Amino acid sequence: MSNFGLNIKGQLRTIPLYRTKALWPLFETIVNSIQSIEDLENSTCGKINIIVERNKEQSTIEGNNRYAPFKNFTVIDNGEGFNDSNYKSFLEAYSLKKISKGCKGIGRFLWLKAFERVEVKSSFFEKDKYLSREFDFTENGIDPKDNIQIRSSESLKTSIKLINFQSPYKEQSLISLTQLAEKIIEHCLPYFLTENCPELILCDEDEDSIDLKAYFNNEMRDSLSSDNFQIGNEKFVLHHFKLKYAQGNHKIHLCANKREVKSENIKNLIPILKTKILPDNGDPYFYNGYLIGDILDASVNLTRTEFHIEEDQENLFGDLTMKQILEQAVKVLTQYLDEDLKKIKQVSKDEIDEFVNNEKPQYKFLLNQKPESYEKIPTGLSKSDLEIELHKLEQEWELEIHKKGKKIEEKINNKKIDENFLEEVFNEYMSSVIEIQKSSLTEHVTWRKAVLTLLEKTLASTNGMYSPEDAIHSLICPMGKTSDEVPFEKMNLWLIDDRLSYHEYLSSDKPFKSISVTDSESSGRMDISIF
C-alpha cells in the first residue's frame, strides 16, 4: 500500500521527537505553509489559518477549557499546494526539492510521531486549470487510489489536518491559545521579521482568535534590536527582544533556516538573571535572544533538534564549538542589557554581603579575591542555599589552587624555574593558600563558639531541672556509639581536650566486653573511653 519506497514504521522508529518538542509537528506544518506561499509569483497576499480543537471531555487546569488537551490542528493556506511536483516530492523521503530553504525532507514524518493520521486536501493551479487532490497520510503510507486529480471550483487552498494528538505529547501541551500563539512566534520568529510574512490567524472552536502578526507587532517588534558579531570567519546576528509575558524564562534561541532549533536557558549562563527584569523605566520583561548564522544553517541535524557542532571540547581542526558561540552571544547580550543588569548585580551583591558580614564571615576573602563569584550565584536564594553556593565556589577555588600547586611541583621537579617564578607564581600561590586557611580558621572559630553557646544552655538548669545526660553526650559523642560509627566532624572532643582528636578508638557508654580493642568481659561501662 505504501508508495514511499521505504518502511514508514521503521522510519518513524529512527526519528526522535522529545516530549519537550511536542508541538514541533504543528510548527513544521506552519513553516511548510509559509514556504508554500513564498513559492508563489505573488506571495504578498498569503494567508494562513491555524485552527485548534481540544478534547473538552478531559479534565482541565483551573476547571475550564482554556487548558483542555489539544486534539486536532488544522492549518489552511493559499500557497502553491500539492501540484504534481510537490506531491512527488512529498512521496520522496529526504527530498532535495526545498534544500535551498534548509529543509531536510523528513518533516512530514514528525506528524506521525505525535498524531494518528494526517488528512490532506489541496486545490492547486496546474495545466491552466484548478485541480484538487485529497489523501490520508498514515504509517502505512498513502493509498495509491487517492492520487486522483479532479477539477476544482476553488482557488488555491491547502488544508493539513493533524488528527488525534497522541500521548505523551498531548500531556506536554496543556496551554492557552495565547501561550500557543507565543510559542508559534518564538519558533518562527525570523519569518515574522521579514516584510512579506503572510497573515497568520490562530483560532479555536470557541471562536477566540489571535492575529499572530498583529500580536508580534504590538508585543514584540517595538523591543527589537540586533547586534552583529564575528568569531573567526563565522558571522552571527543576535536579535534582542524584551517580552512582556506574564510567565517565562530568559532564553537564547538558536535558529537555522528561519526557525528555532533549540534554546538555552540564560539562567544557566548568567545565574543572576533568573527572574523577570524590573527596569527603572518601562515594563517588566523577559529577555529572549534569537541567534542566526550560516554555520547554524549548515550544521542543523535532520530532525532539526540539534546542531552538528562540538559542545565544548576542542578538536584537532580548531573548529568552532557551541560553548564559544554561546559565550560570545552572552557577552553581546550582557552589553545590550547593561543598565538593567547593573541594578540586578547590585541588589544581589548587597544580599550576599549582608549574609556574609552577619553570618558567614569565612567567605569574605573568597568574595574579595574572586569578585566574579557574585555573578555566579543565582538571585533570590534562601540562606541555606546561599551558603551552599558559597561553599561550592570556595571548593572550586581550592581545587584551582591545588592544581596550581601541582604545576609548581612539576616545575620544581623538571627544574623549569625562571627568575620571576618565586615572585609571580609561588608568592601568589602561597598567598591564596594562607588566606584560605584563614577562612577555614574563621569558620572553625565560629563553629566552636556556636557549640560552646549550646553547651552552656544545655548545662544550665530550667526550673531546677537539668538537661538529660544524652543531650550533653550528643555534643561530644552520641551515647552507645563508637568512633567507627560517628563521622569525625560530628564529635567535639576539643570540649575536653584538643589532643583527644588524635585517637585510635573511641566508645561512648558501651560495656567493656563490647569494645573490640579490649579483652574484658566486664559489663561495666564508661561515659567515654578513648584509646
C-alpha angles and dihedrals in degrees: 000000000000114000095186093097090232139073103265094194089055091046091053090054090060096049115082122212111181120211090242087061094051094132096047094100087060092046091051090052091052092048090050089054092049091050092046089056091046089059092061121098088232104040096157094087096055119143132183127189119197113196121195125203122189134200097240093179091074123082116271138206114263089010097277138100096249088092101032111134116275113250108175137006125201122194116192123186140167094226132128093291134200100321118160094276095048093042091052089050090049090056092051116082112222090014115187095207095106099028090121087064091052094256117154098200098240104081093107091061088064087067091066093046090067105020135055095228144339126233116208125194118172135175113191141166117249137142091016094300142076114261133177135214127191129184144146119239116208138153086276090061125233125323107242091224089066090065092091124133115210129178113267131209091201129090122232109324131145124183123193113187118192104204131205108001107228134222135287091025099056091055089057092057107059095141139131126256090256091052090049089051090053092049092050091051092046092052096044100031098129088061091054089055092061121090095231098050106145123243110271122196121186117197142159138209091273089063093247108146139183125200099219096200091050090046090051093047093047100040105028119014096071090061093049117128130154138204129194122212138167135215110193105311095337118102125205139183121208114198112203123211132180104206120198095206116149090228133019146091138269105258146173111216114205109210136195126189094354099311140084118266102174139342134219122214105235094213086071089056100034107025095191090059095077107120137040114298114245107199122198089238123031138019126316112264149177116233117233122180125193114206120203130179142146092246090057091050091050097044104048115120126239096267092045092235101110143016126243090233124119111253101223109319115112115231136205093261096052092238119174115268129213089241091059092048093050093044091055092044089052090052090052095047091044089058090047092052093038100125096045093042091054090059093047091047092051094049091048092047092051091052093049094046092050091052094046095044094049104033115009110033091161089081095056093094092049091055092044096050096033105037089164085073089079091066093048093061116086117234125248098033124156116245092258093049091046090054090050091053092049090049091051091052091048090050090050090051092049089051090050090052091046090054089049089052090052090052090052090052091050091051091049093048091047092041090233095146119137126194094266095048099096094043099045107027109021096043091049090049095048092046091055093046093049094049093047088052088051088052090051090048091052090052090047093052091046091052093048091051091053091049093049091050089051091048092052091052091047093051094047118094124239116205088341092307125115129210115269119265095251090059090060091043092052091062092056104024127332115254118263094021137112131212087257090063102041122065113243093241090056092062121079100195090152086078085075102026131333090223090066089074087075099069137131098216138003133186130184122211095334127139115261091238090060093054107101096208094060133066093213122130092194120128090209120114140198128216089240128357119190128189 
